[in-house]
């Protein structure tokens, strides 16, 4: 599955957060619709979008950890490039909501 090539890390690094984002959105909607966290005292409105996005970006840490333990430096570089770019975009998009600038 893992080969020590930059492109073999770059492609999952781009796709995995996108798939994870849609999965987290779906799970968030299911939890809200089922009322899993609502009772007479607390009503949970779900995760904020910025939290779901950063959770999806963090999914890249799983293959990074596995590849790092196998000393696959090029694969790790391939995964980290889109991860860092996603983090910069996240910071730019949500900087007004987290009180920066």
HELIX and SHEET records of a PDB file:
HELIX    1   1 UNK A    6  UNK A   34  1                                  29    
HELIX    2   2 UNK A   49  UNK A   58  1                                  10    
HELIX    3   3 UNK A   60  UNK A   69  1                                  10    
HELIX    4   4 UNK A   73  UNK A   94  1                                  22    
END                                                                             
